[in-house]
Amino acid sequence: METKQGVWLLPYDPTPSQEDIQVTRRLTESGKMIGIELLDHLIIGDRKFVSLKEKGYL
């Protein structure tokens, strides 16, 4: 059985910024080159969260 490795990003901010989206895209591409999948980038703040995966940025 193959073990899958991945990364979760969890910054604290109520809404995703353009910088968050750019970092997500860059990390996704970088991870592909070295075999690490970016599982999600969750933006957490103000008692709510946003999944950049659900928003289509991964």
Gaussian input, Z-matrix of N, CA and C with variables (Angstrom, degrees):
# hf/3-21g

backbone

0 1
 N
 C     1     B1
 C     2     B2     1     A1
 N     3     B3     2     A2     1     D1
 C     4     B4     3     A3     2     D2
 C     5     B5     4     A4     3     D3
 N     6     B6     5     A5     4     D4
 C     7     B7     6     A6     5     D5
 C     8     B8     7     A7     6     D6
 N     9     B9     8     A8     7     D7
 C    10    B10     9     A9     8     D8
 C    11    B11    10    A10     9     D9
 N    12    B12    11    A11    10    D10
 C    13    B13    12    A12    11    D11
 C    14    B14    13    A13    12    D12
 N    15    B15    14    A14    13    D13
 C    16    B16    15    A15    14    D14
 C    17    B17    16    A16    15    D15
 N    18    B18    17    A17    16    D16
 C    19    B19    18    A18    17    D17
 C    20    B20    19    A19    18    D18
 N    21    B21    20    A20    19    D19
 C    22    B22    21    A21    20    D20
 C    23    B23    22    A22    21    D21
 N    24    B24    23    A23    22    D22
 C    25    B25    24    A24    23    D23
 C    26    B26    25    A25    24    D24
 N    27    B27    26    A26    25    D25
 C    28    B28    27    A27    26    D26
 C    29    B29    28    A28    27    D27
 N    30    B30    29    A29    28    D28
 C    31    B31    30    A30    29    D29
 C    32    B32    31    A31    30    D30
 N    33    B33    32    A32    31    D31
 C    34    B34    33    A33    32    D32
 C    35    B35    34    A34    33    D33
 N    36    B36    35    A35    34    D34
 C    37    B37    36    A36    35    D35
 C    38    B38    37    A37    36    D36
 N    39    B39    38    A38    37    D37
 C    40    B40    39    A39    38    D38
 C    41    B41    40    A40    39    D39
 N    42    B42    41    A41    40    D40
 C    43    B43    42    A42    41    D41
 C    44    B44    43    A43    42    D42
 N    45    B45    44    A44    43    D43
 C    46    B46    45    A45    44    D44
 C    47    B47    46    A46    45    D45
 N    48    B48    47    A47    46    D46
 C    49    B49    48    A48    47    D47
 C    50    B50    49    A49    48    D48
 N    51    B51    50    A50    49    D49
 C    52    B52    51    A51    50    D50
 C    53    B53    52    A52    51    D51
 N    54    B54    53    A53    52    D52
 C    55    B55    54    A54    53    D53
 C    56    B56    55    A55    54    D54
 N    57    B57    56    A56    55    D55
 C    58    B58    57    A57    56    D56
 C    59    B59    58    A58    57    D57
 N    60    B60    59    A59    58    D58
 C    61    B61    60    A60    59    D59
 C    62    B62    61    A61    60    D60
 N    63    B63    62    A62    61    D61
 C    64    B64    63    A63    62    D62
 C    65    B65    64    A64    63    D63
 N    66    B66    65    A65    64    D64
 C    67    B67    66    A66    65    D65
 C    68    B68    67    A67    66    D66
 N    69    B69    68    A68    67    D67
 C    70    B70    69    A69    68    D68
 C    71    B71    70    A70    69    D69
 N    72    B72    71    A71    70    D70
 C    73    B73    72    A72    71    D71
 C    74    B74    73    A73    72    D72
 N    75    B75    74    A74    73    D73
 C    76    B76    75    A75    74    D74
 C    77    B77    76    A76    75    D75
 N    78    B78    77    A77    76    D76
 C    79    B79    78    A78    77    D77
 C    80    B80    79    A79    78    D78
 N    81    B81    80    A80    79    D79
 C    82    B82    81    A81    80    D80
 C    83    B83    82    A82    81    D81
 N    84    B84    83    A83    82    D82
 C    85    B85    84    A84    83    D83
 C    86    B86    85    A85    84    D84
 N    87    B87    86    A86    85    D85
 C    88    B88    87    A87    86    D86
 C    89    B89    88    A88    87    D87
 N    90    B90    89    A89    88    D88
 C    91    B91    90    A90    89    D89
 C    92    B92    91    A91    90    D90
 N    93    B93    92    A92    91    D91
 C    94    B94    93    A93    92    D92
 C    95    B95    94    A94    93    D93
 N    96    B96    95    A95    94    D94
 C    97    B97    96    A96    95    D95
 C    98    B98    97    A97    96    D96
 N    99    B99    98    A98    97    D97
 C   100   B100    99    A99    98    D98
 C   101   B101   100   A100    99    D99
 N   102   B102   101   A101   100   D100
 C   103   B103   102   A102   101   D101
 C   104   B104   103   A103   102   D102
 N   105   B105   104   A104   103   D103
 C   106   B106   105   A105   104   D104
 C   107   B107   106   A106   105   D105
 N   108   B108   107   A107   106   D106
 C   109   B109   108   A108   107   D107
 C   110   B110   109   A109   108   D108
 N   111   B111   110   A110   109   D109
 C   112   B112   111   A111   110   D110
 C   113   B113   112   A112   111   D111
 N   114   B114   113   A113   112   D112
 C   115   B115   114   A114   113   D113
 C   116   B116   115   A115   114   D114
 N   117   B117   116   A116   115   D115
 C   118   B118   117   A117   116   D116
 C   119   B119   118   A118   117   D117
 N   120   B120   119   A119   118   D118
 C   121   B121   120   A120   119   D119
 C   122   B122   121   A121   120   D120
 N   123   B123   122   A122   121   D121
 C   124   B124   123   A123   122   D122
 C   125   B125   124   A124   123   D123
 N   126   B126   125   A125   124   D124
 C   127   B127   126   A126   125   D125
 C   128   B128   127   A127   126   D126
 N   129   B129   128   A128   127   D127
 C   130   B130   129   A129   128   D128
 C   131   B131   130   A130   129   D129
 N   132   B132   131   A131   130   D130
 C   133   B133   132   A132   131   D131
 C   134   B134   133   A133   132   D132
 N   135   B135   134   A134   133   D133
 C   136   B136   135   A135   134   D134
 C   137   B137   136   A136   135   D135
 N   138   B138   137   A137   136   D136
 C   139   B139   138   A138   137   D137
 C   140   B140   139   A139   138   D138
 N   141   B141   140   A140   139   D139
 C   142   B142   141   A141   140   D140
 C   143   B143   142   A142   141   D141
 N   144   B144   143   A143   142   D142
 C   145   B145   144   A144   143   D143
 C   146   B146   145   A145   144   D144
 N   147   B147   146   A146   145   D145
 C   148   B148   147   A147   146   D146
 C   149   B149   148   A148   147   D147
 N   150   B150   149   A149   148   D148
 C   151   B151   150   A150   149   D149
 C   152   B152   151   A151   150   D150
 N   153   B153   152   A152   151   D151
 C   154   B154   153   A153   152   D152
 C   155   B155   154   A154   153   D153
 N   156   B156   155   A155   154   D154
 C   157   B157   156   A156   155   D155
 C   158   B158   157   A157   156   D156
 N   159   B159   158   A158   157   D157
 C   160   B160   159   A159   158   D158
 C   161   B161   160   A160   159   D159
 N   162   B162   161   A161   160   D160
 C   163   B163   162   A162   161   D161
 C   164   B164   163   A163   162   D162
 N   165   B165   164   A164   163   D163
 C   166   B166   165   A165   164   D164
 C   167   B167   166   A166   165   D165
 N   168   B168   167   A167   166   D166
 C   169   B169   168   A168   167   D167
 C   170   B170   169   A169   168   D168
 N   171   B171   170   A170   169   D169
 C   172   B172   171   A171   170   D170
 C   173   B173   172   A172   171   D171

   B1=1.4538
   B2=1.5236
   B3=1.3137
   B4=1.4576
   B5=1.5281
   B6=1.3222
   B7=1.4555
   B8=1.5141
   B9=1.3050
   B10=1.4592
   B11=1.5200
   B12=1.3217
   B13=1.4503
   B14=1.5130
   B15=1.3112
   B16=1.4531
   B17=1.5088
   B18=1.3180
   B19=1.4631
   B20=1.5195
   B21=1.3253
   B22=1.4671
   B23=1.5192
   B24=1.3125
   B25=1.4622
   B26=1.5221
   B27=1.3358
   B28=1.4628
   B29=1.5343
   B30=1.3211
   B31=1.4620
   B32=1.5296
   B33=1.3101
   B34=1.4636
   B35=1.5168
   B36=1.3161
   B37=1.4564
   B38=1.5266
   B39=1.3189
   B40=1.4642
   B41=1.5311
   B42=1.3130
   B43=1.4636
   B44=1.5284
   B45=1.3361
   B46=1.4672
   B47=1.5272
   B48=1.3112
   B49=1.4629
   B50=1.5302
   B51=1.3073
   B52=1.4703
   B53=1.5295
   B54=1.3289
   B55=1.4705
   B56=1.5242
   B57=1.3352
   B58=1.4673
   B59=1.5224
   B60=1.3090
   B61=1.4626
   B62=1.5308
   B63=1.3158
   B64=1.4612
   B65=1.5226
   B66=1.3327
   B67=1.4643
   B68=1.5224
   B69=1.3188
   B70=1.4614
   B71=1.5279
   B72=1.2964
   B73=1.4709
   B74=1.5259
   B75=1.3229
   B76=1.4656
   B77=1.5207
   B78=1.3260
   B79=1.4654
   B80=1.5245
   B81=1.3337
   B82=1.4590
   B83=1.5291
   B84=1.3231
   B85=1.4656
   B86=1.5263
   B87=1.3275
   B88=1.4644
   B89=1.5216
   B90=1.3184
   B91=1.4613
   B92=1.5158
   B93=1.3211
   B94=1.4714
   B95=1.5235
   B96=1.3277
   B97=1.4648
   B98=1.5272
   B99=1.3380
   B100=1.4661
   B101=1.5286
   B102=1.3252
   B103=1.4522
   B104=1.5132
   B105=1.3293
   B106=1.4724
   B107=1.5253
   B108=1.3127
   B109=1.4628
   B110=1.5236
   B111=1.3167
   B112=1.4635
   B113=1.5276
   B114=1.3183
   B115=1.4570
   B116=1.5222
   B117=1.3117
   B118=1.4633
   B119=1.5180
   B120=1.2865
   B121=1.4649
   B122=1.5151
   B123=1.3310
   B124=1.4604
   B125=1.5186
   B126=1.3174
   B127=1.4601
   B128=1.5243
   B129=1.3288
   B130=1.4601
   B131=1.5251
   B132=1.3268
   B133=1.4516
   B134=1.5118
   B135=1.3041
   B136=1.4513
   B137=1.5335
   B138=1.3528
   B139=1.4703
   B140=1.5257
   B141=1.3356
   B142=1.4606
   B143=1.5248
   B144=1.3284
   B145=1.4530
   B146=1.5210
   B147=1.3256
   B148=1.4548
   B149=1.5238
   B150=1.3201
   B151=1.4514
   B152=1.5242
   B153=1.3298
   B154=1.4609
   B155=1.5267
   B156=1.3197
   B157=1.4599
   B158=1.5300
   B159=1.3356
   B160=1.4636
   B161=1.5236
   B162=1.3365
   B163=1.4679
   B164=1.5265
   B165=1.3430
   B166=1.4704
   B167=1.5106
   B168=1.3302
   B169=1.4571
   B170=1.5219
   B171=1.3226
   B172=1.4795
   B173=1.4903
   A1=109.25
   A2=115.97
   A3=121.42
   A4=110.34
   A5=115.77
   A6=121.09
   A7=108.65
   A8=116.79
   A9=122.04
   A10=108.79
   A11=115.96
   A12=120.66
   A13=109.19
   A14=115.95
   A15=119.51
   A16=111.64
   A17=114.57
   A18=122.07
   A19=109.04
   A20=116.03
   A21=122.93
   A22=107.18
   A23=117.81
   A24=122.54
   A25=108.23
   A26=116.67
   A27=120.33
   A28=111.58
   A29=119.42
   A30=120.01
   A31=111.21
   A32=116.45
   A33=120.59
   A34=109.19
   A35=116.02
   A36=122.65
   A37=106.12
   A38=119.62
   A39=119.77
   A40=115.67
   A41=119.13
   A42=120.53
   A43=110.09
   A44=117.71
   A45=119.79
   A46=111.50
   A47=115.83
   A48=120.78
   A49=108.94
   A50=116.05
   A51=120.36
   A52=110.35
   A53=116.66
   A54=120.37
   A55=110.80
   A56=117.71
   A57=120.93
   A58=110.76
   A59=116.32
   A60=121.57
   A61=110.24
   A62=117.65
   A63=121.37
   A64=111.62
   A65=116.79
   A66=120.77
   A67=110.31
   A68=116.85
   A69=121.36
   A70=110.63
   A71=116.85
   A72=120.53
   A73=111.76
   A74=116.98
   A75=120.39
   A76=111.31
   A77=117.32
   A78=120.24
   A79=112.06
   A80=116.75
   A81=120.62
   A82=109.68
   A83=117.18
   A84=121.03
   A85=111.77
   A86=117.43
   A87=120.81
   A88=111.15
   A89=115.81
   A90=120.41
   A91=112.37
   A92=117.04
   A93=120.69
   A94=111.36
   A95=116.79
   A96=120.82
   A97=112.24
   A98=116.77
   A99=119.34
   A100=112.80
   A101=117.00
   A102=121.16
   A103=116.18
   A104=117.23
   A105=121.41
   A106=108.25
   A107=115.59
   A108=121.16
   A109=110.70
   A110=116.56
   A111=120.64
   A112=106.43
   A113=117.07
   A114=121.57
   A115=112.55
   A116=116.97
   A117=121.29
   A118=108.28
   A119=116.21
   A120=124.03
   A121=104.41
   A122=115.65
   A123=121.06
   A124=109.64
   A125=116.48
   A126=122.79
   A127=105.96
   A128=116.15
   A129=121.24
   A130=109.51
   A131=116.18
   A132=120.13
   A133=111.67
   A134=115.55
   A135=122.48
   A136=111.92
   A137=115.49
   A138=124.03
   A139=114.14
   A140=116.85
   A141=121.07
   A142=108.37
   A143=116.35
   A144=120.12
   A145=109.58
   A146=114.58
   A147=122.40
   A148=106.98
   A149=117.05
   A150=122.70
   A151=108.46
   A152=116.48
   A153=119.48
   A154=110.28
   A155=117.63
   A156=120.18
   A157=110.27
   A158=116.29
   A159=120.53
   A160=112.02
   A161=116.45
   A162=120.97
   A163=112.67
   A164=116.56
   A165=120.53
   A166=115.57
   A167=118.21
   A168=121.09
   A169=113.29
   A170=117.70
   A171=122.01
   A172=109.93
   D1=131.45
   D2=-179.57
   D3=-83.49
   D4=134.61
   D5=176.03
   D6=-90.12
   D7=127.38
   D8=179.78
   D9=-96.05
   D10=133.46
   D11=178.29
   D12=-108.03
   D13=144.98
   D14=-178.96
   D15=-154.57
   D16=175.65
   D17=-177.49
   D18=-134.93
   D19=140.94
   D20=171.28
   D21=-114.16
   D22=136.78
   D23=174.02
   D24=-110.24
   D25=132.56
   D26=-176.37
   D27=-135.54
   D28=71.95
   D29=175.44
   D30=-75.03
   D31=163.25
   D32=179.05
   D33=-107.00
   D34=106.02
   D35=179.94
   D36=-169.87
   D37=135.68
   D38=-175.03
   D39=-68.39
   D40=-23.42
   D41=-179.25
   D42=-137.55
   D43=147.69
   D44=178.52
   D45=-71.91
   D46=133.86
   D47=177.22
   D48=-94.82
   D49=170.87
   D50=174.99
   D51=-61.00
   D52=-35.35
   D53=176.92
   D54=-63.88
   D55=-42.01
   D56=176.89
   D57=-58.18
   D58=-44.68
   D59=-178.46
   D60=-65.90
   D61=-42.72
   D62=178.62
   D63=-64.00
   D64=-44.36
   D65=178.10
   D66=-61.66
   D67=-42.43
   D68=178.71
   D69=-58.43
   D70=-47.54
   D71=-179.49
   D72=-64.93
   D73=-42.11
   D74=179.60
   D75=-65.90
   D76=-42.47
   D77=179.17
   D78=-67.89
   D79=-35.36
   D80=176.94
   D81=-61.36
   D82=-48.04
   D83=-179.79
   D84=-67.15
   D85=-41.77
   D86=178.45
   D87=-63.50
   D88=-43.10
   D89=179.08
   D90=-61.24
   D91=-39.29
   D92=178.19
   D93=-58.83
   D94=-37.86
   D95=-178.25
   D96=-66.23
   D97=-29.48
   D98=-177.73
   D99=-112.00
   D100=8.76
   D101=173.95
   D102=80.77
   D103=25.42
   D104=177.26
   D105=-117.36
   D106=123.71
   D107=-179.07
   D108=-88.03
   D109=131.67
   D110=172.01
   D111=-80.62
   D112=111.77
   D113=-174.34
   D114=-73.42
   D115=-40.65
   D116=178.96
   D117=-171.94
   D118=163.17
   D119=173.24
   D120=-130.09
   D121=104.14
   D122=-178.04
   D123=-97.87
   D124=129.28
   D125=174.97
   D126=-99.37
   D127=117.57
   D128=-174.27
   D129=-116.31
   D130=134.37
   D131=175.89
   D132=170.24
   D133=156.78
   D134=176.81
   D135=53.46
   D136=41.65
   D137=177.22
   D138=61.14
   D139=28.37
   D140=176.39
   D141=-150.03
   D142=170.95
   D143=176.65
   D144=-143.03
   D145=157.54
   D146=176.23
   D147=-127.54
   D148=130.48
   D149=176.51
   D150=-96.24
   D151=118.74
   D152=177.83
   D153=-70.29
   D154=-22.44
   D155=173.58
   D156=-66.46
   D157=-46.30
   D158=178.19
   D159=-63.78
   D160=-30.53
   D161=179.21
   D162=-78.89
   D163=-7.44
   D164=176.61
   D165=91.67
   D166=15.21
   D167=-179.08
   D168=-89.15
   D169=-3.70
   D170=176.28
   D171=-110.65

